Amino acid sequence: MMRVEPTDAVLGASIHGVDLTQPIDRATFGQILNTLGRYGVVRFPGQQIELGDLKRFSEMFGEIQGNPISAINRDRPFPEIGILSNVKENGAYIGSPDAGQDWHTDMSYRDVMGFVNVLYGLKIPRRDGKTLGGTEFSNMHMVYDALPEDMKHRLDGMTVSHNFEKFWENMRQNHGSDRPAMTDEQRRRRPAVVHPLFLTHPITGRKVLYCNPGYAMRINELSEKESQETLDFLFEFQLRPQFRYTHSWTENDLLIWDNLGTIHRAIADYRPDEIRLMRRCQVMATKVFLPNFQQVARDARQIAA
């Protein structure tokens, strides 16, 4: 039997009683969707899964995006499954060593938004008995609800341009990343895209702030000055402590989070010799806005009631 254990924080719950190596029926998947919508960040502890299991589970939520700009995994089995790690082999990193080390929402830079991230922890760094390399989140349902009413009214219906290169250059210039500058071809493949500033969440039906410091560049309906002032306010507001939650990893945790209802960052508090190794699927919103997908969640809510 599936059992949900909330963290009692502003985000987060653990799901027990679901073996992700086995097929998941429609009713159980609906319960998972509702849990994800309600808690934003969902942990499946103690999972012993292989690459095929991770791919099958992730694809229940939508199409998996591979590496957004490089061919780093294309010669491996299941190339759409990314590797996050500071491990080197033959002088080169086996995956992305510094992915996500500032606040962002995955795939807001895509014309098709990101829906979920699925991250599986294989090796977790520790020092003096303390777990390192956590993932911190902020709750965009709560942020929208707490915004000043006059601001919600004024900004309703506006759109934001998101650009992949903003985050990439921030990592290079401000976080000591050794990633090279993007090429013209990479920029061509990742042009700026436009999304609503306020989004109706497809599972909860509530409004969220869909705007993040990593990729959001400009509120298109405002002057450049007004846009920057408004974005500065929103970026500060959404990171206030009352909206934030940190997940501390354990080996064999599988964590799934809602990119529509949260923003997040990876905490880089570990040394190169303190090994972190994760497998990642970035899942796009190719299903979640479809009526039949949302019906799965509604059916599960009715059964639970």
C-alpha distance (Angstrom), angle and dihedral (degrees) to the residues before:
residue distance angle dihedral
M1 . . .
M2 3.79 . .
R3 3.80 112.9 .
V4 3.83 126.0 -171.7
E5 3.80 119.2 -148.0
P6 3.84 112.4 -171.9
T7 3.79 120.2 -150.6
D8 3.84 91.1 -136.0
A9 3.81 86.9 -130.1
V10 3.82 125.7 109.8
L11 3.81 89.4 -84.9
G12 3.76 138.7 13.9
A13 3.80 143.9 65.6
S14 3.80 137.1 -178.3
I15 3.79 122.1 -131.0
H16 3.80 115.9 -148.5
G17 3.78 129.1 -172.9
V18 3.81 98.4 39.2
D19 3.82 119.1 112.1
L20 3.80 107.6 -157.1
T21 3.80 92.1 -160.4
Q22 3.80 87.5 71.0
P23 3.83 130.2 68.2
I24 3.80 113.9 -90.9
D25 3.79 118.9 -136.1
R26 3.80 124.6 -134.0
A27 3.81 95.9 -102.8
T28 3.81 93.7 50.5
F29 3.78 91.5 46.4
G30 3.81 89.5 51.7
Q31 3.80 89.3 53.4
I32 3.81 89.7 50.3
L33 3.82 90.4 51.1
N34 3.80 92.2 50.5
T35 3.80 91.3 47.6
L36 3.78 89.8 50.1
G37 3.80 92.4 49.6
R38 3.80 92.7 47.7
Y39 3.82 99.6 42.6
G40 3.82 102.8 24.3
V41 3.82 95.0 -149.3
V42 3.82 120.1 56.3
R43 3.81 126.8 -172.6
F44 3.79 125.1 -158.2
P45 3.83 102.7 -166.3
G46 3.77 126.7 -154.2
Q47 3.81 98.3 15.7
Q48 3.82 117.8 164.6
I49 3.79 100.3 -161.9
E50 3.77 136.5 158.7
L51 3.80 128.2 -145.9
G52 3.79 92.9 -91.5
D53 3.82 91.4 52.7
L54 3.79 91.2 50.6
K55 3.80 92.0 49.4
R56 3.81 94.1 46.9
F57 3.80 93.6 49.5
S58 3.81 93.6 44.9
E59 3.80 93.2 49.9
M60 3.78 90.4 59.0
F61 3.82 86.3 74.4
G62 3.81 98.3 44.7
E63 3.79 145.2 -70.1
I64 3.80 116.6 -28.5
Q65 3.79 117.7 -124.4
G66 3.79 114.3 -142.4
N67 3.80 124.0 -147.8
P68 3.82 103.7 -35.4
I69 3.81 98.0 -134.9
S70 3.82 112.3 3.5
A71 3.79 142.0 54.7
I72 3.80 93.7 -127.7
N73 3.84 95.6 132.9
R74 3.78 102.3 28.7
D75 3.80 96.1 104.1
R76 3.82 92.6 54.1
P77 3.80 131.9 83.1
F78 3.81 109.7 -90.2
P79 3.82 94.0 13.8
E80 3.81 91.6 -174.1
I81 3.81 88.4 69.5
G82 3.78 108.1 86.6
I83 3.80 128.6 -149.2
L84 3.80 122.9 -136.9
S85 3.79 111.0 -166.5
N86 3.79 147.2 128.8
V87 3.83 89.8 -143.5
K88 3.80 116.9 120.0
E89 3.79 128.3 -155.2
N90 3.80 120.6 -172.2
G91 3.80 89.5 -6.4
A92 3.82 95.7 -54.9
Y93 3.79 132.3 96.8
I94 3.79 113.7 -105.4
G95 3.82 89.8 -142.0
S96 3.79 141.6 -11.7
P97 3.84 108.9 -37.7
D98 3.81 98.5 -171.9
A99 3.80 105.4 29.1
G100 3.78 116.9 154.2
Q101 3.80 99.2 -0.4
D102 3.80 94.4 151.3
W103 3.81 134.5 43.8
H104 3.80 115.4 -68.6
T105 3.80 147.2 124.0
D106 3.78 114.1 -114.3
M107 3.78 115.9 -113.6
S108 3.80 98.0 1.0
Y109 3.83 80.6 128.4
R110 3.83 89.9 66.4
D111 3.80 125.8 88.0
V112 3.82 85.0 -129.3
M113 3.80 105.5 52.9
G114 3.76 123.9 -128.3
F115 3.80 115.3 -103.5
V116 3.81 106.2 -175.6
N117 3.77 142.6 -2.6
V118 3.79 117.9 -144.0
L119 3.81 112.7 -160.6
Y120 3.80 125.4 -179.7
G121 3.80 119.1 -162.9
L122 3.81 116.0 -141.2
K123 3.82 102.0 160.1
I124 3.80 122.3 18.6
P125 3.84 122.3 -167.3
R126 3.80 118.5 -123.3
R127 3.79 135.4 -178.2
D128 3.80 125.8 -171.5
G129 3.78 89.2 -12.3
K130 3.80 93.6 -53.3
T131 3.80 121.6 122.0
L132 3.81 113.7 -125.3
G133 3.80 134.6 -169.0
G134 3.79 97.4 53.2
T135 3.80 125.6 173.1
E136 3.81 118.3 -124.8
F137 3.80 124.6 -155.7
S138 3.79 139.4 -171.8
N139 3.82 124.1 -150.8
M140 3.82 112.4 -121.5
H141 3.83 93.8 -173.1
M142 3.79 89.1 60.1
V143 3.79 92.4 41.8
Y144 3.80 92.8 55.1
D145 3.80 92.1 46.4
A146 3.83 90.9 51.4
L147 3.81 97.2 47.8
P148 3.82 115.8 111.4
E149 3.80 109.7 -88.3
D150 3.79 93.4 -128.1
M151 3.81 90.0 54.5
K152 3.81 92.5 49.6
H153 3.80 89.6 50.9
R154 3.83 94.5 45.6
L155 3.80 95.5 47.3
D156 3.80 97.6 40.1
G157 3.82 110.7 126.1
M158 3.80 95.1 15.9
T159 3.80 124.3 130.1
V160 3.79 136.5 -141.5
S161 3.80 131.1 -145.3
H162 3.82 114.5 -134.1
N163 3.80 124.0 -162.2
F164 3.81 128.0 -169.1
E165 3.81 93.2 -151.3
K166 3.82 92.9 62.7
F167 3.80 92.3 68.7
W168 3.80 93.0 38.9
E169 3.81 93.0 54.5
N170 3.80 92.4 42.8
M171 3.80 89.2 58.5
R172 3.82 91.3 48.2
Q173 3.78 97.1 45.5
N174 3.81 103.7 33.2
H175 3.80 108.0 23.9
G176 3.79 104.1 42.8
S177 3.79 95.2 -112.4
D178 3.79 116.0 166.7
R179 3.81 92.3 -150.3
P180 3.82 110.5 128.8
A181 3.79 123.5 -115.6
M182 3.78 113.8 -86.2
T183 3.78 115.9 -94.1
D184 3.79 124.7 -126.6
E185 3.80 88.5 -106.6
Q186 3.79 91.6 53.2
R187 3.82 90.3 49.7
R188 3.79 89.6 50.1
R189 3.80 90.0 53.7
R190 3.81 92.1 48.4
P191 3.82 108.5 42.8
A192 3.80 120.7 168.8
V193 3.82 115.1 -82.5
V194 3.82 134.1 -161.7
H195 3.82 127.7 -128.3
P196 3.82 135.1 167.9
L197 3.80 115.5 -85.2
F198 3.82 90.0 -140.0
L199 3.79 116.1 38.0
T200 3.80 131.3 -168.6
H201 3.77 105.0 -128.9
P202 3.83 110.1 -124.4
I203 3.82 95.4 -141.4
T204 3.81 103.6 36.9
G205 3.82 98.1 30.3
R206 3.82 88.4 -137.9
K207 3.80 128.4 122.1
V208 3.81 120.5 -100.9
L209 3.79 133.5 -175.2
Y210 3.81 105.1 -110.4
C211 3.77 100.2 -166.9
N212 3.79 128.4 101.3
P213 3.83 137.7 -176.5
G214 3.80 92.8 -124.1
Y215 3.79 100.4 63.8
A216 3.83 111.0 2.2
M217 3.81 110.4 109.4
R218 3.79 110.3 164.7
I219 3.81 143.2 3.2
N220 3.77 96.5 -131.0
E221 3.81 99.7 -152.0
L222 3.82 93.8 55.2
S223 3.78 132.0 71.5
E224 3.79 114.9 -97.2
K225 3.82 91.2 -103.4
E226 3.81 94.4 46.8
S227 3.78 90.6 45.4
Q228 3.79 93.6 53.1
E229 3.80 93.3 46.0
T230 3.80 91.0 49.4
L231 3.80 93.9 46.2
D232 3.82 90.5 48.6
F233 3.81 88.9 54.3
L234 3.81 93.9 45.9
F235 3.81 93.7 47.1
E236 3.81 91.2 51.4
F237 3.79 93.5 42.8
Q238 3.81 96.5 50.5
L239 3.82 92.0 53.7
R240 3.80 97.0 54.3
P241 3.81 110.9 130.3
Q242 3.81 95.6 -113.2
F243 3.82 90.7 67.5
R244 3.82 98.5 46.7
Y245 3.80 135.7 97.6
T246 3.83 131.6 175.3
H247 3.79 123.9 -149.4
S248 3.82 114.3 -149.0
W249 3.79 110.3 -152.9
T250 3.78 131.2 -128.7
E251 3.80 124.4 -172.5
N252 3.82 112.3 -87.8
D253 3.79 93.4 21.2
L254 3.78 111.3 142.7
L255 3.79 108.8 -157.4
I256 3.78 124.7 -168.6
W257 3.79 122.4 -175.5
D258 3.76 136.9 -175.9
N259 3.81 112.0 -115.6
L260 3.82 91.6 -168.8
G261 3.80 93.9 57.5
T262 3.81 102.6 33.2
I263 3.78 143.9 39.4
H264 3.79 121.1 -150.1
R265 3.80 149.3 -179.7
A266 3.80 136.6 -158.2
I267 3.82 113.2 -120.0
A268 3.82 108.9 -130.3
D269 3.82 98.7 -159.9
Y270 3.81 97.4 130.5
R271 3.83 132.5 89.4
P272 3.83 126.1 -120.0
D273 3.82 89.7 -102.2
E274 3.82 91.8 53.4
I275 3.77 100.8 84.3
R276 3.79 123.8 -135.4
L277 3.81 118.7 -179.8
M278 3.81 124.4 174.9
R279 3.77 137.6 164.2
R280 3.81 115.6 -141.4
C281 3.79 139.3 -165.7
Q282 3.80 117.5 -171.5
V283 3.79 106.3 -157.5
M284 3.79 121.6 -158.9
A285 3.80 126.2 -141.9
T286 3.80 93.2 -105.8
K287 3.83 93.0 128.1
V288 3.79 111.0 20.6
F289 3.82 97.2 78.2
L290 3.82 92.5 50.7
P291 3.83 115.5 104.3
N292 3.81 95.0 -129.1
F293 3.82 90.7 53.2
Q294 3.80 92.2 50.9
Q295 3.82 89.1 47.4
V296 3.82 88.8 64.0
A297 3.80 89.4 60.5
R298 3.82 92.9 44.8
D299 3.81 91.8 50.5
A300 3.81 90.6 51.2
R301 3.82 91.3 50.3
Q302 3.81 91.0 52.0
I303 3.82 91.7 49.6
A304 3.81 90.9 49.1
A305 3.81 91.2 49.5
